[in-house]
Amino acid sequence: MKGLCVLILLGLLAGCTPSSPKKQPRHFGWVTGLKPEKAAYYKQLHSQPWPGVNKMLKESRIQNFSIHLKEIEGKQYLFAYLEYTGDDFDADMKKLAADPETQRWWKETDSCQSPLPEAAAKGKIWADMEEVYYLE
């Protein structure tokens, strides 16, 4: 009986132990152009993303990833947003970039995009954006 009381007390105490605070994700946003002649193909690709690519994104600690399309003065632009929950963004992005299926996916999607000059000058597709506000 005494052992049962100890187990119940330990269970109650364990339930009262404060949990560690949840790590806040880092937020990232990027922008790039979309070639008008490739817009339909780009949308079609993203309407049925490859499962292996989604799996690698999740394994790379990416969540709440979305891409939005906006036409401005006759040109189409893509805005991408994601949250990163890991501890080493660069290492996780290298792992993602090394994945063969992700590389094939990027070959398809990159050909649809038209980098902004600042990104193109760095050999990139997407231009970094500065976060100025986030509501939690």
N, C-alpha and C positions, 0 to 999 in steps of 0.2 A: 504494500500500500504506500509506504514511504517513497519507494522508487517511482510509482505512478505519479505521486504528487510532485516530485522533482521534475519529471518529464513534462507535466502540464505547466509548471512554473517556467521551465526553460522555453517551452513553446510560446507562452505568453510574452516572455521577455524578448524572444527573437522577433515576435510580431511588433514590438515597440521600438526596435532598433531603427534609428533613422536611416533611410536609404541615402546613398551618395547622390549628390545633385547630378542631374542629367547634363551631359556635355552639350553645349550649344553648338550647332553646326556652323560652319563657315559658309558664306553665301558668295556665289560667283555669277556674273552676268557677262555675256559676250554679244557682239553684233557682227553680222556679215551681210553681204549682198546675196541676192538670189537671181540667177540668170532666168529671164522671163521664159525662154524656150524650154527650160528644165523644171519650171515650177510644178507642173502636173506630176512629173516623175518623182520629184522630191516629196510631194505630199503623198503619193502612192506608196513610196518606200516607208514613210513614217506611219502610214495607216496600218501597216503590218510589219513592225520592226522584227528583225531576226532575233529569235529567243536567246541565242548565244551572246549577242551584243548586250541585250538587257541584263543577262546573267552577269556578264563581266562588269557592267556599270554598277550593279548592286554589290558585287564582290570588291569593287574599288571604293566602296563606302560612299556612293553617290545616291542621293534620294531627292524626291521632289524635283525631278529634272523635267523641264518643259521647253519647247521651242514655239515661238509665236511668229507670225508673218504679218508685215505691215507694208503697204504701198505708200510711198512718200514722193510726191512730185514725179509720178510716173515710174519710179524705180521701186523694186521689191527688196525688203530687208527682213532678215531673220534675227530674232532676239532669243537667246538661250539663257536659261536660269537653272541653277542647281544648287543643292546644299550638299556639303561634304562633311562627313561625320568622323573621319579617320584622324590619325595623328601625323601622317606624313604624306601630304598631297602630292609632292613631286614623285615619290616612290610609287604611290598608287597609280598615278597617271602613266608612269613608265610601264608598269605592269599591264595596264589597260592597252597602251599603245603597242605592246609586244604580242598581244593576242591576235592570231591569224584571222579569225572571223571578224574582229573589229577592224583590222587593216583592210579587209575586203569591203566591209561596210563603208569605211571612210573613202575608199576608192570610188564607190558609187555616189556618195553624198558630196564629196569635195568637188567632183566635176560639175555639180549643180550650182555651186556657190561662186560668188564674185567678191573676193576679199576687198575690204576698204584699204586705201593706200597705206595707212599706218601698219596694218597687219601684213600686207603684201611686202612691205619693206623689211619685215622681220622674217619673211618666209612662212607666215602663218595664214590660216584661213579666217579665223575669228579674231576680232579686236576686243581687248579687255575693256570692261566698263567699270566705272567706279560706283560702288553702292553709296547712295546718299540718304537712304531711309529704309527701315525695315520694321514692320509691326509684328510683334510676337504674339 
